[in-house]
């Protein structure tokens, strides 16, 4: 129920609400709910439409690292050193500087839980000869596992028009990570990390507010909105949910929990068939959400989304009612001399 804040002018409120809903309908965002065991699609909206993945990109980075461990190229104790290239990444919370080093195991926690963009690049440079070589592996892996609507241009998901995916492909990617590497599920369960004592929390509120959540990754860019690839298990069933383009963290978390609740209760059904049979759209470009989310137009757009998805707002039901103790992983780093520290000698005058 939307309160009438325009007392005495109810018709204007109705017009406003109608226009808000029409605006949202004109800007639908992708949703996908899948039974992770049978791959049966339970619900989908624009699941094949291309989208900017933001930090859900790191699911593919994790998969490439896991495969490198299994192949014996690296191991969980391999040192991951922060290079100059790594420390140049945007949106850094880690506080890490050139030469700071951690184990590869800790780097995986930093990349997945804290969504550390710098650590994602340092991991890529550790596994491959350089970042570009790692990105090639990402795209080769995407092609191998059937991600027909995906292309990666970096290991962390920072904005690049050539870094795109679909809800269909992200669901396949998440389920492939979970299926191939059950021994590494712990990396997706942590709700926070500390890096040399500094706490960085996961943006996946489902980990501490929705029973059965076992991951997997959130992401945000102005161009993409708030994304989530979530996996939860209850009573022997495993359900995957993908939400792309949510406006607020509340919307993303509440809608994800709502879809999971409906799936576990048997209230979602679809005739879409198997996940692999969904078709990716190649005739459209990824939606760019920046005008609606990060400009002076954002307040009106957010109000329209709040009207459409009021779950968790005052006076409305919340689907995040559970209280689950968080898991915090502690990371300690040390200093390493790097080649980046060595000044390039000046040429002698001729």
N, C-alpha and C positions, 0 to 999 in steps of 0.2 A: 504494500500500500504506500503510495507516494503522498506525503502530506501536502496540502494546499497552502503554500506560503503566500498566496496572493488573495488574502481574505477579501470577500466582497466581489471578486472578479474570477469566479470559478471557471468560466469559459476560457479565459486567458491561460489559466493553468493547464487546462486540457489541451489547448493548442500547443503550449510549450512542450508538454510531455509527448504529444504525438510527434512533434517535429524532432524531438530528441531521439525517439525510437526510430523514426525514419532515417535519421542521420546514422545511427548505429547499424541499421540494416544495410545501408549503402556501403558500410565499411566492415563487412564480416571478417572475422579472423579465424584461422584454421584451428580445428579441434579434431582429436582422434583418440578413441578408446578401443583397446584391443585386448583380447585374452592372450596372455603371453605364452601359454602352452599350446593352444590350438591355432593361434594366429588369426582367429575369427574376429572380424571387425564388429564391434558392438555399437559404435556410434562414430560418425565422421561428418565433418563440415569442411569443405575445401582442403581436404588432406593432401591433395596433389598440387596445390598452389605454391609456387616458390616463395621463400621467405628468408630473411637474413637470420642466421641461427644465433648470433651473438655467442655467448660463452658455452652454449650447448655444443659448439664446435669441439670443445675439450673432450667430449665423449670419444670422438675419433682419435684425438691425440692420445688419450688413455689406451684405446685399443691398439694403436701402433706400438706404444711402449710395452704393453702386456705381451704382444707378439714378439718384440725384441728380447724380452726377458726369457720367454719360452725357447727362443732360438739360441740362447746363450750369448747374445751380443752384449748384454748388460745384465746386472743383477740388482737386487734391492739395496745393496751396500755401495754401489757405484757412486762416486762423488758427482754431484751436479753443481757446477760453478756458474755464478752469475757473471755473464759476459757483458761487455759494453752494449752490445746489441740488445740483450735481454733487459738491461736497466733503462733502455730508451723507450720501452713500451708505455702506453698510456694507461691511466686509471689504476695507479699502483697503490696498494694499501700495505704491502708486505714490509716496507721499510728497508728492504735489502739493497745493498750497494755493490759496486763492482768488486768481484773477488769473493764475496760471501758464498759459502758452500754448505750443502746439506746432502744427506743420502738420497738416493733415487726414491726410496720408499717415502721419505718425508716430502720430497718434491711432488710425488703423486698426491699426497694429502693436501699440499698447498695448492696445487692446480685444481683439484676436484672440489674440495671443501671451501677453500678461501677464494677460489676462482682467480688465482694470481696470474695475471697476464705475463709478468716477467718470468716467473718460474716455468710457465708453459714453453716459452721460447728457450730457456736454458735446458729444459728437458729435451726439446727437439734437437738442440745442438749437441747434446750428450749422446743421443741415440743414433743420429745421422751425422754426416760430415759437416753439415750446416743446416740452417733453417729451410732453405729451398729444397734440399734433398729430402728432408722430413716431410715437407708438404707434398712432394711427389709421392711418397709412400702413402700419405693420407688419401690422395686421389686414386692411387692404384688399389688400395684396400676398399675404398668406396665402390669402385667398379666391380671388384671381385665379389662383394657381398650383395650386389644388386641395388645400390643406391642410384637409381637412374635419373634423379632430379637434383643431384648434389654436385657441387664443386667447391673445393677449399683453396684458399689463398694464403692462409696463415694458421698457426697452431692454437691461437687463443680466441679467435672470433671477433677481434676488433674490426671495425667497419671497413669493408671493401666490397665493391659491387660484384666482384668475382667470387665472393664467399657467400654461397647460398645453398639452401636445402629445402625440403618439404616435411610436413608432419609425417607423411608416410615413411620417408627415408629415416627420419630421426627415430621413429618407433622401431624400424628394422635394426638400426644401429644400436639402440639401447638394448634390445633383446639379444642381439648377437654378442655384445659385451658380456651380458649376464650369463648367456648360455655357454660361451667358450671359456670364461674365466671365473667360475664360481668361487675359486680360492681368493679372488681379489674383491669380493663384494664388500669387504670391510672398508674399502676406500670411499664407498658411497654412503656409508652409515654415519660418519662423523658429522656432528652439528656445528662444530667449531674447531679451529686449530689455534695454538699459540705459537708464534714465531719469535724466538728469543724473548718470551714472556708477553709479547703483544698479542692479544686475542683478536681473531677475525672470525666472525660467525658466518655460517652458511646462510644463504638467502632462501633455502628450502625449508619453510616453516613446517611442512608436513612431517619432517623427521621428528619433531617434538610435539606435534599436535594431532597426528593422525596415525592410529595404531596400525602396524603392519607395513609402514613405509620402509623401503629398503634402497631408496635413491630416487633419481639419479643425478640430474644436473639442471640448474637454472641458468638464465642468461638475460642480459638487458643491454640494449643500445637504443638511442633515440629513434634510429631507423627501424628497429625491429619490434619495439615494445618489450614487454616482459614475457619471456618464454620459459617453459618447463617441460622436461622429459621426466616423468615420474613413474615409479614402479612400486607396487604394494602387493602384499600377500596376506590372505585371510582364508582360514578353513581349507587350505590346500590349493586355493586358486591364486594365480598371479595375474594382475591386471596392469597394463601399461596405459598411461595417459600422456598425451602431448597437447599442450596449450601454447599457442603462438600469438603474439601481439596483444597480450593483456595490458591494460593501462596502468594499474597499480599492483603492488605486491598483494594487497588484500584480494583484489579480483582474481589474480593468478592462483593464489593459494586456495581460496574458497571454491572457485570453479573446479579446480583439480580435485579437491576433496569431495565435492558434490558428485562429480562424474564417477569417482572411485566408489563412493557409497552406493550410488545407483547400480553400478556394475556388480558389486558384491551382493546386493540385494536382489539381483536378477531382474532389474527394471529397465535394462538397456538391451535393445535388440536391433538388428539391422540386416538388410538383405544385401549388404555390400560384399559379402563373401570373405575370402582370405585377404590378409594384408598385402601379400605379394601381388594380388590381382588388381589392386588399386592403381589407377593410371596417374602418372605425374603430368602436370601441365607444362608444355614447352612453348605455348603460344602467348604467355604473359610474363612480364618481368616481376621481380619481387616488389611487394608493396613497401613504400618508404613512409614510415610513421612519424617522421620528424616534425612536420608541420602540426600534426594533431597532438603530439606528446611534449614537444620541447619548444613551443613558441607561445605567443600571447593567446593563441587559440586553444591551448591545452585545457584551460579551466572549463570551458563549455563542453569539450569532448569528454573530459573526465566526468562531468555531471551526467552526461548522457549514458555513459557506461555504468555509473553508480545506479541510475534509474533502472537499467536493464539487469544488472547483477548486484542487487542490494545485500546479498548474503554477508553477514558479519558486520554490517553497519548497525548503529544503535536502533533497537527496536526490531531487528530482523534476525532470523535464525542463522547460526553459524555451523559449519560442517567441521570445524576444527576444535572439537570439544575435549580431546584427549590430552592428558598431561604425561609426557614421556621424558624421563631423564635424558639430558643430552650427553653425547659422547664427544669428549674433547681430546684431540691428539696434540701432544706437545712436540714441537720442532726446535732443535738447537742447531745453530750454524757456526761455522768457523771461517777464519780468513785463509785465503789461498792466493799466492802470487800468480798473476795471470800475465800472458803475453801482452794483453791490452795495457798493462801498467808500464811496459818498457817503452821509453820514448824512441821514436824513429830518429836515427842519427842524421844530422844535416850533412848535405854533400859538401865536400871540400871545394873551395873556390878553384876554378881552373886558372 
